[in-house]
Amino acid sequence: MASNAKILLVDDEQSIIDLVEAYLRPEGYEVHAATDGPSGLKAAQAFKPDLIVLDIMLPGMDGLELLRQLRQSSNAYVIMLTAKTEEMDKVIGLSVGADDYLTKPFSPRELVARIKAALRRLEGGGAPAEDTLLVGELRLEPGSRRAWMGAEELQLTMMEFNLLAALAEHVGLVLSRERLLERVWGADYYGDLRVVDVHIGHLRQKLGDADLIQTVRGVGYRLGTD
């Protein structure tokens, strides 16, 4: 995936799009761009990118609303661009479904480094090698990257699947947030530990079983049926 990945840039500053494209295209990526919210959503639905760089401040529809709608049909990895001082935007962006964030102003080299790291993680999967993982009513098939809770197939993003698989591979054991962050997002992830908590919250909602993923206060999380 990494060398021919599809990347969508959504930013209303054409200078930023031109600069980032200049860094990405020589790497062999297929790049598409949009400069407002509605066209960004349409582009995401038609282009079906592997990764999206999404600015929060967009005309027509802000990036948070775009992401809310996008997550109804897309599991693309999303790097959200936020203003340097808007800490709440980062938290809301993660809660809505962003996988990473970068504050403006940023170095295009740093953004490209994050994109490359994210695509490597998506390509490698981060999932265990076993054919099937069973935890009570939960069944995961890492090879096909599909998961079921009972008879119902779960609609998980790539990072949600990787996180659930990491927990399932160590069923009954407590994994710290730091370990989960390194295992799922990679040692080169630039964000903070809140991304783990937010994705755990998403998984609990999708699993429909609030007790399957247990919080061990001050330590981390464990997957278990007791």
C-alpha positions in Angstrom: 0.0 0.0 0.0 2.7 2.5 1.1 4.2 3.3 -2.3 0.9 3.7 -4.2 -1.4 4.8 -1.4 -4.3 7.2 -2.0 -4.1 10.4 0.0 -6.7 13.1 0.3 -5.8 16.6 1.4 -8.7 18.8 2.7 -7.5 22.3 3.5 -8.8 25.8 2.4 -5.3 27.1 2.1 -4.1 26.4 -1.4 -0.5 27.2 -0.5 -0.6 24.3 2.1 -2.1 21.9 -0.4 0.5 22.8 -3.1 3.4 22.5 -0.6 2.3 19.1 0.8 1.5 17.8 -2.7 5.1 18.7 -3.7 6.4 16.5 -1.0 4.0 13.6 -1.5 3.8 13.1 -5.3 7.6 12.3 -5.7 7.0 9.5 -3.2 4.6 7.8 -5.6 1.4 8.5 -3.7 -1.9 9.3 -5.6 -2.9 12.6 -4.2 -6.3 14.4 -4.4 -7.2 17.7 -2.8 -10.3 19.7 -1.8 -10.6 23.2 -0.4 -13.9 23.1 1.5 -15.9 20.8 3.6 -18.7 19.7 1.2 -16.2 19.0 -1.7 -13.9 17.2 0.8 -16.7 14.9 1.9 -17.6 14.2 -1.8 -14.0 13.6 -2.6 -13.6 11.2 0.3 -16.6 9.2 -0.8 -15.6 9.0 -4.5 -11.8 8.8 -4.2 -11.8 6.3 -1.2 -8.4 7.3 0.1 -6.3 5.3 2.4 -5.4 8.4 4.4 -6.9 11.8 4.8 -5.2 15.0 6.0 -8.1 17.1 7.3 -8.1 20.7 8.5 -10.7 21.6 11.2 -11.4 25.1 9.9 -13.1 24.7 6.6 -15.7 26.7 4.7 -19.1 25.1 4.1 -18.6 22.4 6.7 -16.0 22.2 9.4 -13.6 19.3 9.6 -15.3 17.8 12.7 -18.7 17.6 11.0 -17.0 16.2 7.9 -15.3 13.6 10.0 -18.5 12.6 11.7 -20.2 12.0 8.4 -17.2 10.3 6.9 -16.9 7.8 9.7 -20.4 6.4 8.8 -18.8 4.9 5.7 -15.0 5.2 5.7 -12.3 3.6 7.8 -9.5 5.8 6.3 -6.7 6.9 8.6 -7.3 10.6 9.4 -4.7 13.1 10.5 -6.4 16.2 11.7 -4.9 19.7 11.4 -5.7 21.9 14.4 -4.7 25.4 15.5 -1.9 25.4 18.0 -3.9 26.7 20.9 -7.1 24.8 20.4 -6.6 21.9 22.8 -10.3 21.1 22.9 -10.4 20.6 19.1 -7.8 17.9 19.4 -9.8 16.0 22.0 -13.1 16.4 20.0 -11.3 15.4 16.8 -10.1 12.1 18.5 -13.5 11.5 19.9 -15.2 11.9 16.5 -12.8 9.5 14.9 -9.4 11.1 14.0 -6.4 8.8 14.4 -3.8 11.5 14.8 -3.4 15.3 14.9 -0.9 17.9 13.9 -0.9 21.5 15.0 -0.5 24.5 12.7 2.0 25.8 11.7 3.7 22.6 10.9 6.7 21.3 9.0 5.7 19.6 5.7 8.6 17.1 6.4 7.0 16.2 9.7 3.6 15.7 8.1 5.1 13.5 5.4 7.0 11.5 8.1 3.7 10.9 9.9 1.9 9.9 6.7 4.7 7.4 5.9 4.6 6.0 9.4 0.8 5.7 9.4 0.8 3.9 6.0 3.5 1.5 7.2 1.4 0.7 10.3 -1.7 0.2 8.1 0.2 -2.0 5.7 1.8 -4.1 8.5 -1.5 -4.3 10.3 -0.1 -4.7 13.8 -2.4 -7.7 14.2 -1.2 -11.1 15.6 -0.5 -14.0 13.2 -3.1 -16.5 14.5 -5.8 -17.4 12.1 -8.7 -16.9 14.6 -8.9 -15.2 18.0 -11.8 -16.2 20.3 -12.8 -14.3 23.5 -16.2 -15.3 24.6 -18.6 -14.2 21.9 -15.9 -12.1 20.2 -14.2 -13.6 17.2 -11.4 -12.0 15.2 -9.8 -13.1 12.0 -6.6 -11.1 11.5 -5.9 -12.5 8.1 -9.1 -11.0 6.7 -9.2 -8.2 9.3 -12.8 -9.0 10.2 -14.4 -9.3 13.6 -17.7 -10.5 15.0 -19.6 -10.2 18.3 -21.8 -13.3 18.3 -23.4 -13.4 14.8 -23.0 -9.7 14.2 -20.0 -8.5 12.2 -18.4 -5.4 13.7 -17.6 -2.4 11.6 -14.2 -1.3 12.9 -11.7 1.2 11.6 -8.2 -0.1 10.9 -6.8 1.2 14.2 -9.8 -0.1 16.2 -9.2 -3.6 14.8 -5.5 -3.4 15.5 -6.2 -2.3 19.1 -8.8 -5.0 19.7 -6.5 -7.6 18.2 -3.6 -6.5 20.5 -5.9 -6.9 23.5 -7.2 -10.3 22.2 -3.7 -11.6 21.7 -3.0 -11.0 25.4 -6.5 -11.9 26.8 -6.7 -11.6 30.5 -3.5 -9.6 30.8 -3.3 -5.9 31.5 -1.7 -3.8 28.8 -0.6 -0.3 29.7 -1.6 2.6 27.5 2.0 3.1 26.6 2.3 -0.4 25.4 -0.9 -0.3 23.4 0.2 3.0 21.9 3.5 1.6 20.8 2.0 -1.7 19.6 -0.9 -0.2 17.6 0.3 3.3 16.7 4.0 2.6 16.6 7.0 3.8 18.5 7.2 6.8 16.1 3.7 8.1 17.0 3.7 11.7 17.9 0.4 12.0 19.7 -0.5 11.4 23.3 -2.1 8.6 25.4 -5.6 10.0 25.1 -5.9 8.4 21.6 -5.9 5.0 23.3 -8.7 6.0 25.7 -10.8 7.4 22.9 -10.5 4.3 20.7 -11.2 2.0 23.7 -14.5 4.0 24.2 -15.3 3.5 20.5 -14.7 -0.2 20.8 -16.9 -0.6 23.8 -19.7 1.0 22.0 -19.3 -1.2 19.0 -18.9 -4.4 21.0 -22.1 -3.7 22.9 -20.5 -5.1 26.0 -19.1 -2.5 28.4 -17.4 -5.1 30.5 -15.5 -7.0 27.9 -12.7 -4.4 27.8 -11.9 -3.7 31.5 -10.1 -0.7 32.8 -7.4 -1.3 35.4 -7.1 2.1 37.1 -3.6 3.6 36.9 -2.4 0.8 34.6 -4.3 0.2 31.4 -6.8 -2.2 29.9 -7.4 -5.9 29.6 -9.7 -8.0 27.5 -11.6 -10.7 29.4 -14.9 -12.4 30.1 -14.7 -12.6 33.9 
